Amino acid sequence: MKRNNMKTIIAALALAFGAAGAAQAAAPIVIVNANEPGVGFNDPTPAEPVGGNTGTTLGEQRLIAFTYAANIWGSKLDSTVPIRIQASFEPLRCTASSATLGSAGTLEVFSDFPGAPRANTWYPSALANKLSGTDQSPQIADIRARFNSRLGLAEDCLPGSPFYLGLDGDDTGGTDFVAVLLHEMGHGLGFQSFSDEETGEYYLDTPSIWDHYMTDNRTNKTWTQMTPAERVANAVSGDGMSWGGPEVTAAVPDVLGKLGVVNVSGPAAGTTAGNHQFGEASFGPSIGSSVVSGQLMPVVEQANGTGTACEPLSAANAKAVRGNVAMVDRGACTFVIKAANVQAAGAIGMVVADNAPGDPAGMSGSDPSITIPSVRVSQADGNALRAALAYRSRTKSGIVVTFKSDETRLAGTDNQKRILMYTPTTFEPGSSVSHYTTSARPNQLMEPAINSDLTHEVEPPKDLTLPLLHDIGW
C-alpha cells in the first residue's frame, strides 16, 4: 500500500526534558538533555579536567564529550535541518565482567515524503529531514540515546572500567566515551535495521532503505528480493550477509587489511586440520602481521585438563608452552591477564577456547606490553583441539598452529570484497544485522563492541561508517 508522507514512532519518548545544548557544525546537532537535576549530564560530582576535556564536574565533562562527538558527526554530514538527539545517563544492563555501554536509534521513520529517493521505503527521521529539507516531526527528537550511568562505578558493573571522558582517545583503564558516542550516534543517523530479523517481516509491511543494501552473498539477493524465511536464515548465516552499497564497497580496499588466518596442521591434527574461525584480540599484534607458528600446548591446572592461566604458570606449564602456542580456557580473569601470563612463560601465541556455545567473538582489553598474537576459538573447536592433543613429549603435541595472512583476501569481506555484516549463527537481539562484522581489520567503529584501538575517525582510510551513511542517502 502506498503511503503519503507517512510516519511512525518506533521508540517511546521520555517525558522529562532538561536543558538543550547545540553542537555547531555543517549539519547542526542539538543535544536535548533528558536527565533530571543532579544526575547524568547534571551530575555535580567534582572532576579533574582530563584529556582535553576542561569540565570540572562529572556532568559537565559528559556534556562536553557529547558535544565533541556531535561536532565530529556534524562536520561530516550535510543537512539544513537541525538533528536533535535526546540523551540521558541511566542504569543499563551490567555484570562484573560485561555491560551495555549505551544504546541509540531513531525515534521515528518516514516514507513517501517530498524528496524521498525511493517510494514505499522507510527512512530514519534525521535522514528524512535532510532529504526533504523540512523537519517531518518538529515536536519529537530525531534520535534517542541512553548511556550506562553505573559503568565502572559499582562492583557489579565492570568495576575499574568507567567511561574515559577525555577527548584525546587515550582510554587506558577505561572505555572511550567519545568512541561510544560516535557509535551510538551512527545508529541514530541510520546505521540500523527496522525489519524484524527473527521473523523476516518488514516493519509495518514496508522495507527500509537498509533492506535495499543488505545482501545474501551466496545468492546476491538483497533483503527486498527475499522471502521472510530467507531473511531469517540470512540474519544467522555466520558470514553470509554483506553490505551491497557502492560507496562502502569502493572504499573497502583502502580501509581493510589482509585476512588473518589461523591454521591447524600436524600429524595429530586429525579432523581439526585446516583453517579455523576465530575472534581476534584488541591487544597484541594483529593476526597476519607476521607469520607465527608453533606446537599447540595446553595450560593444564585442573584434573579435567583445563586451565585458565589466571596466575603465573607453574614450572611444568611454563616448560610446555615455552616457544609454543599456549591453549587456555576462557573465564576467571581477563584475556589480557591470560596473555601476559603465557607470554611471561615464553609462549609465542595464545589460543583461548570459549566456555559457552556460539561463534567466537573478539577479545577486549589493552596492554602495550603484550607482543604475542592471541585468538579465541569456539567451544566446539576448543573441545576438538583438546581431544586431538597427543602428547609426544613435554614440548611437542603433534598439533601445529600457524597465524598468518591470506594475501588474496581482505579481512571481513566476501569473495567480491564487500564488507560482511554481523550475523552470528545464534541471533543476538540489538546486535545482529545492524553492525559490521567483528572480523574486519582494522576494527571498525560500527562493530557490536567498542574496541580499544578505535580512533575518533568515521571515514576512510580508517573507517567505513560514513560511506554507509552516504549509501543510504546522507
Secondary structure, DSSP 8 states (H G I E B T S, - for coil): ---SSEEEE-S---S----EEEE-SSS-EEEEE---TTSGGG---B---BTTB--SBHHHHHHHHHHHHHHHHHHH---SS-EEEEEEEE---B-SS-B--EEEEESEEEES-TT-SSTT-BEEHHHHHHHHTS-S-TTS-SEEEEEETTTTTBTTB-TT--EE--SS---TTSEEHHHHHHHHHHHHHT-S--S-TTT---BTTB-BGGGGTEEETTTTEEGGGS-HHHHHHHTT-BS-EEE--HHHHHHHHHH--EEEEEEEESTT-GGG-EE---EEBSSSS-TTSS-EEEEEEE---STTS-----S---HHHHHHHTTSEEEEES-SS-HHHHHHHHHHTT-SEEEEE-SSSS----B----TT--S-EEEE-HHHHHHHHHH---SSSS--S-EEEEEEEEEEETTB-TTS-BBB-B-SS--TTTSSSSB-TT-SS--TTSSS--TT--S--STTT-SHHHHHHHHT-
